[in-house]
Amino acid sequence: MRADSVTLSRFSGDLQMANRAPRTIQQYLSSVRPLEEFLGHDPSDASQESVRRWVDILRQQAIGASRLGLHYAALKFLYARTLGQPEKVAWITIPKAKAPLPSILAQAEIQRLLGGFTAAKYRMFFTLIYATGLRITEASQLETRDIDAMQQVIHVRNGKGGKDRLVPMNAKLYGLLRAYYKHERPPKPWLFASKAGNPICPETARRALLCAAAASGIGKIVNPHLLRHAFATHLLERGEDLRKIQVVLGHASIKSTQIYTQVVPSQIAAIRSPLEDLPD
């Protein structure tokens, strides 16, 4: 079965209609293509028993719970939504991956990291992510019209789940953005753009971040989400309200935000031990 089958085309279109992120769509398609090869025919003609055999193969590959969950989610979307055959995957339970505590970058490390960039565009791009907690895909799609100097906010349009929200923009960030824009003059309407005039490529930006991390010598594996983690953690260290942080991060549930309460060293260190109440 060819990878450009009608079912896969419909699958891709349905994922786009459901506002799945481009990277998620890519991952789901990559998950379903081997299923077609395994079946030897269109997935719509597969029996539940065939799907079960495929799941058994996935389980035998000794992949992590997170990766296995992605395969299961792709199967569920394919059969329940694209093909309208939910009974073929109703028995699948998506495993829960143990959520690791996010790594923490201290503010001094953030400063060294940002100083490791040689290109002003990427330094400003990741400064913005740290200053606002944006996801890299959200930052890459920003337009100049999204910068609201009067209200001191940035409009995030069509964020995760297709939702819009506002993030704060203080005077320091606005000043940095103005200086960057005056120097770079990116092609309209984008705030950050490639040389071809398209929105800045997230993968190219990730590579620039890795180079900056190596140049800074901070000795940690760095990715864009680590700056988002730092944003939330440093706000908590300053005593910012958890509910406000949830709104700014764009978390649908405060449970997603509460993980940061587990990684704030200053708050942990401030807990008074009952040992202190014992006489010497």
Secondary structure, DSSP 8 states (H G I E B T S, - for coil): --TT-HHHHHHHHHHHHTT--HHHHHHHHHHHHHHHHHHTS-GGG--HHHHHHHHHHHHTT---HHHHHHHHHHHHHIIIIISS-GGGTTT---------------HHHHHHHHTT-SSHHHHHHHHHHHHH---HHHHHT-BGGGEETTTTEEEE-S-GGG--EEEE--HHHHHHHHHHHHHH---TTBSSB-TTSSB--HHHHHHHHHHHHHHHT--S---HHHHHHHHHHHHHHTT--HHHHHHHHT-SSHHHHHGGGGS-HHHHHTS--GGGGS--
